[in-house]
Amino acid sequence: MKKLSNKVRSKKLSTRVDLTAMVSISFLLIIFFMVVGELSKPKSLALELPDKDGYSCVEGYPYHGENRSVTILLGSDNKLVMYIGSLISPIMPPKEIGYGREGIRQELIKRNKSVLEYSNKGITVIIKPSKNCNFKNLVDILDEMDISRIDTYTIVDDYTPEESKLLAMK
């Protein structure tokens, strides 16, 4: 006689793996590494260096590099002082000037135009805000750079004692 087995055989279910989560994670990792790769690339800025013949005579301009340099000092109470060249031997002596169309904008446009007549580069503006300068004045002078189409400018917080005396004078 045959013995009947009471063992219950389990049904074999189909094995199906859901890869939806794996695909989502894969796309997230791909995007992450693409962004990280793009952000880790070195960025470079254009650097304006003085001409090799910066001190040669160019049609009556003895200091080619200094001719292109305009320094703007920002003080308290909307005070704005500008000079051209170096402070020791300025091409244009320091003078107090106002903001706006009739003030600094007119001077910058006129100076840039005169420099472009003998050079293919425009002026370089050095903006020096003092500790007493308010943020609005800095934004205003940056707006003037944009309106005057001055491409090369920098903001420096390094004051010489002579420049501090200029701003202190009334």
LUMPASE-579872 format. One record per residue (C-alpha): residue in one letter; x, y, z. Coordinates in nm, 2 decimals. Layout:
BEGIN
<node vokol="A" c1="X" c2="Y" c3="Z"/>
...
//
This chain:
BEGIN
<node vokol="M" c1="0.00" c2="0.00" c3="0.00"/>
<node vokol="K" c1="0.09" c2="0.34" c3="-0.07"/>
<node vokol="K" c1="0.13" c2="0.58" c3="0.20"/>
<node vokol="L" c1="-0.02" c2="0.92" c3="0.13"/>
<node vokol="S" c1="0.19" c2="1.20" c3="0.24"/>
<node vokol="N" c1="0.03" c2="1.48" c3="0.43"/>
<node vokol="K" c1="0.29" c2="1.73" c3="0.33"/>
<node vokol="V" c1="0.15" c2="2.04" c3="0.17"/>
<node vokol="R" c1="0.35" c2="2.15" c3="-0.12"/>
<node vokol="S" c1="0.39" c2="2.52" c3="-0.15"/>
<node vokol="K" c1="0.30" c2="2.69" c3="-0.47"/>
<node vokol="K" c1="0.59" c2="2.84" c3="-0.65"/>
<node vokol="L" c1="0.52" c2="3.21" c3="-0.71"/>
<node vokol="S" c1="0.68" c2="3.39" c3="-1.00"/>
<node vokol="T" c1="0.99" c2="3.59" c3="-0.90"/>
<node vokol="R" c1="0.95" c2="3.94" c3="-1.01"/>
<node vokol="V" c1="1.18" c2="4.22" c3="-0.88"/>
<node vokol="D" c1="1.05" c2="4.58" c3="-0.89"/>
<node vokol="L" c1="1.33" c2="4.80" c3="-1.01"/>
<node vokol="T" c1="1.15" c2="5.13" c3="-1.00"/>
<node vokol="A" c1="1.33" c2="5.25" c3="-0.69"/>
<node vokol="M" c1="1.66" c2="5.15" c3="-0.83"/>
<node vokol="V" c1="1.60" c2="5.35" c3="-1.15"/>
<node vokol="S" c1="1.51" c2="5.66" c3="-0.95"/>
<node vokol="I" c1="1.82" c2="5.64" c3="-0.74"/>
<node vokol="S" c1="2.03" c2="5.58" c3="-1.05"/>
<node vokol="F" c1="1.90" c2="5.90" c3="-1.22"/>
<node vokol="L" c1="1.95" c2="6.10" c3="-0.90"/>
<node vokol="L" c1="2.31" c2="5.98" c3="-0.88"/>
<node vokol="I" c1="2.37" c2="6.06" c3="-1.24"/>
<node vokol="I" c1="2.23" c2="6.41" c3="-1.19"/>
<node vokol="F" c1="2.43" c2="6.46" c3="-0.87"/>
<node vokol="F" c1="2.76" c2="6.36" c3="-1.04"/>
<node vokol="M" c1="2.69" c2="6.58" c3="-1.34"/>
<node vokol="V" c1="2.63" c2="6.88" c3="-1.12"/>
<node vokol="V" c1="2.93" c2="6.81" c3="-0.90"/>
<node vokol="G" c1="3.15" c2="6.77" c3="-1.21"/>
<node vokol="E" c1="3.04" c2="7.10" c3="-1.35"/>
<node vokol="L" c1="3.08" c2="7.29" c3="-1.03"/>
<node vokol="S" c1="3.43" c2="7.15" c3="-0.96"/>
<node vokol="K" c1="3.57" c2="7.29" c3="-1.29"/>
<node vokol="P" c1="3.81" c2="7.58" c3="-1.23"/>
<node vokol="K" c1="3.67" c2="7.92" c3="-1.31"/>
<node vokol="S" c1="3.88" c2="8.19" c3="-1.45"/>
<node vokol="L" c1="3.86" c2="8.57" c3="-1.46"/>
<node vokol="A" c1="4.00" c2="8.80" c3="-1.72"/>
<node vokol="L" c1="4.30" c2="8.98" c3="-1.57"/>
<node vokol="E" c1="4.39" c2="9.32" c3="-1.70"/>
<node vokol="L" c1="4.76" c2="9.36" c3="-1.68"/>
<node vokol="P" c1="4.95" c2="9.68" c3="-1.76"/>
<node vokol="D" c1="5.09" c2="9.72" c3="-2.11"/>
<node vokol="K" c1="5.46" c2="9.62" c3="-2.15"/>
<node vokol="D" c1="5.53" c2="9.97" c3="-2.27"/>
<node vokol="G" c1="5.33" c2="10.13" c3="-1.99"/>
<node vokol="Y" c1="5.58" c2="10.40" c3="-1.93"/>
<node vokol="S" c1="5.64" c2="10.49" c3="-2.29"/>
<node vokol="C" c1="5.53" c2="10.82" c3="-2.44"/>
<node vokol="V" c1="5.20" c2="10.78" c3="-2.63"/>
<node vokol="E" c1="5.11" c2="11.11" c3="-2.81"/>
<node vokol="G" c1="5.18" c2="11.33" c3="-2.51"/>
<node vokol="Y" c1="5.07" c2="11.09" c3="-2.25"/>
<node vokol="P" c1="5.38" c2="11.01" c3="-2.05"/>
<node vokol="Y" c1="5.23" c2="10.74" c3="-1.83"/>
<node vokol="H" c1="5.01" c2="10.53" c3="-2.03"/>
<node vokol="G" c1="4.90" c2="10.30" c3="-1.74"/>
<node vokol="E" c1="4.84" c2="10.59" c3="-1.50"/>
<node vokol="N" c1="4.64" c2="10.77" c3="-1.76"/>
<node vokol="R" c1="4.39" c2="10.48" c3="-1.76"/>
<node vokol="S" c1="4.36" c2="10.47" c3="-1.38"/>
<node vokol="V" c1="4.07" c2="10.66" c3="-1.21"/>
<node vokol="T" c1="4.04" c2="10.63" c3="-0.83"/>
<node vokol="I" c1="3.71" c2="10.70" c3="-0.66"/>
<node vokol="L" c1="3.70" c2="10.75" c3="-0.28"/>
<node vokol="L" c1="3.36" c2="10.70" c3="-0.11"/>
<node vokol="G" c1="3.32" c2="10.88" c3="0.22"/>
<node vokol="S" c1="3.04" c2="10.95" c3="0.47"/>
<node vokol="D" c1="2.75" c2="11.19" c3="0.39"/>
<node vokol="N" c1="2.75" c2="11.11" c3="0.02"/>
<node vokol="K" c1="3.11" c2="11.24" c3="-0.02"/>
<node vokol="L" c1="3.28" c2="11.13" c3="-0.34"/>
<node vokol="V" c1="3.64" c2="11.22" c3="-0.43"/>
<node vokol="M" c1="3.81" c2="11.12" c3="-0.75"/>
<node vokol="Y" c1="4.15" c2="11.16" c3="-0.90"/>
<node vokol="I" c1="4.33" c2="11.03" c3="-1.21"/>
<node vokol="G" c1="4.67" c2="10.86" c3="-1.19"/>
<node vokol="S" c1="4.86" c2="10.81" c3="-0.86"/>
<node vokol="L" c1="4.79" c2="11.03" c3="-0.56"/>
<node vokol="I" c1="5.16" c2="11.12" c3="-0.53"/>
<node vokol="S" c1="5.17" c2="11.28" c3="-0.88"/>
<node vokol="P" c1="4.82" c2="11.29" c3="-1.01"/>
<node vokol="I" c1="4.73" c2="11.35" c3="-1.37"/>
<node vokol="M" c1="4.41" c2="11.52" c3="-1.25"/>
<node vokol="P" c1="4.42" c2="11.63" c3="-0.89"/>
<node vokol="P" c1="4.17" c2="11.51" c3="-0.64"/>
<node vokol="K" c1="3.83" c2="11.68" c3="-0.65"/>
<node vokol="E" c1="3.51" c2="11.64" c3="-0.48"/>
<node vokol="I" c1="3.22" c2="11.55" c3="-0.71"/>
<node vokol="G" c1="2.86" c2="11.45" c3="-0.69"/>
<node vokol="Y" c1="2.66" c2="11.15" c3="-0.80"/>
<node vokol="G" c1="2.44" c2="11.14" c3="-1.10"/>
<node vokol="R" c1="2.43" c2="11.26" c3="-1.46"/>
<node vokol="E" c1="2.61" c2="11.59" c3="-1.41"/>
<node vokol="G" c1="2.86" c2="11.45" c3="-1.16"/>
<node vokol="I" c1="3.06" c2="11.14" c3="-1.17"/>
<node vokol="R" c1="2.89" c2="10.99" c3="-1.47"/>
<node vokol="Q" c1="2.98" c2="11.28" c3="-1.69"/>
<node vokol="E" c1="3.35" c2="11.26" c3="-1.57"/>
<node vokol="L" c1="3.37" c2="10.89" c3="-1.63"/>
<node vokol="I" c1="3.22" c2="10.90" c3="-1.98"/>
<node vokol="K" c1="3.45" c2="11.20" c3="-2.08"/>
<node vokol="R" c1="3.76" c2="11.03" c3="-1.94"/>
<node vokol="N" c1="3.68" c2="10.69" c3="-2.10"/>
<node vokol="K" c1="3.62" c2="10.86" c3="-2.43"/>
<node vokol="S" c1="3.95" c2="11.04" c3="-2.42"/>
<node vokol="V" c1="4.15" c2="10.73" c3="-2.33"/>
<node vokol="L" c1="3.98" c2="10.53" c3="-2.60"/>
<node vokol="E" c1="4.11" c2="10.78" c3="-2.86"/>
<node vokol="Y" c1="4.47" c2="10.66" c3="-2.81"/>
<node vokol="S" c1="4.43" c2="10.32" c3="-2.66"/>
<node vokol="N" c1="4.21" c2="10.02" c3="-2.74"/>
<node vokol="K" c1="4.14" c2="9.97" c3="-2.37"/>
<node vokol="G" c1="3.92" c2="10.20" c3="-2.16"/>
<node vokol="I" c1="3.98" c2="10.33" c3="-1.82"/>
<node vokol="T" c1="4.02" c2="10.12" c3="-1.51"/>
<node vokol="V" c1="3.83" c2="10.25" c3="-1.21"/>
<node vokol="I" c1="3.94" c2="10.17" c3="-0.85"/>
<node vokol="I" c1="3.65" c2="10.22" c3="-0.61"/>
<node vokol="K" c1="3.76" c2="10.26" c3="-0.24"/>
<node vokol="P" c1="3.46" c2="10.28" c3="0.00"/>
<node vokol="S" c1="3.56" c2="10.40" c3="0.35"/>
<node vokol="K" c1="3.43" c2="10.25" c3="0.67"/>
<node vokol="N" c1="3.19" c2="10.54" c3="0.71"/>
<node vokol="C" c1="3.04" c2="10.50" c3="0.36"/>
<node vokol="N" c1="2.69" c2="10.36" c3="0.34"/>
<node vokol="F" c1="2.58" c2="10.07" c3="0.13"/>
<node vokol="K" c1="2.36" c2="10.29" c3="-0.09"/>
<node vokol="N" c1="2.66" c2="10.50" c3="-0.21"/>
<node vokol="L" c1="2.84" c2="10.18" c3="-0.31"/>
<node vokol="V" c1="2.54" c2="10.06" c3="-0.51"/>
<node vokol="D" c1="2.51" c2="10.40" c3="-0.67"/>
<node vokol="I" c1="2.87" c2="10.40" c3="-0.79"/>
<node vokol="L" c1="2.83" c2="10.05" c3="-0.92"/>
<node vokol="D" c1="2.52" c2="10.17" c3="-1.11"/>
<node vokol="E" c1="2.73" c2="10.45" c3="-1.25"/>
<node vokol="M" c1="2.99" c2="10.20" c3="-1.38"/>
<node vokol="D" c1="2.71" c2="10.01" c3="-1.56"/>
<node vokol="I" c1="2.55" c2="10.33" c3="-1.70"/>
<node vokol="S" c1="2.89" c2="10.47" c3="-1.81"/>
<node vokol="R" c1="2.98" c2="10.14" c3="-1.97"/>
<node vokol="I" c1="3.30" c2="10.10" c3="-1.77"/>
<node vokol="D" c1="3.40" c2="9.74" c3="-1.80"/>
<node vokol="T" c1="3.71" c2="9.73" c3="-1.58"/>
<node vokol="Y" c1="3.66" c2="9.83" c3="-1.22"/>
<node vokol="T" c1="3.75" c2="9.69" c3="-0.88"/>
<node vokol="I" c1="3.64" c2="9.75" c3="-0.52"/>
<node vokol="V" c1="3.93" c2="9.79" c3="-0.28"/>
<node vokol="D" c1="3.93" c2="9.86" c3="0.10"/>
<node vokol="D" c1="4.29" c2="9.95" c3="0.13"/>
<node vokol="Y" c1="4.32" c2="10.32" c3="0.21"/>
<node vokol="T" c1="4.65" c2="10.51" c3="0.23"/>
<node vokol="P" c1="4.68" c2="10.78" c3="0.50"/>
<node vokol="E" c1="4.68" c2="11.05" c3="0.23"/>
<node vokol="E" c1="4.35" c2="10.92" c3="0.10"/>
<node vokol="S" c1="4.20" c2="10.92" c3="0.45"/>
<node vokol="K" c1="4.31" c2="11.28" c3="0.49"/>
<node vokol="L" c1="4.14" c2="11.37" c3="0.16"/>
<node vokol="L" c1="3.81" c2="11.23" c3="0.28"/>
<node vokol="A" c1="3.84" c2="11.40" c3="0.62"/>
<node vokol="M" c1="3.89" c2="11.75" c3="0.46"/>
<node vokol="K" c1="3.57" c2="11.95" c3="0.41"/>
//
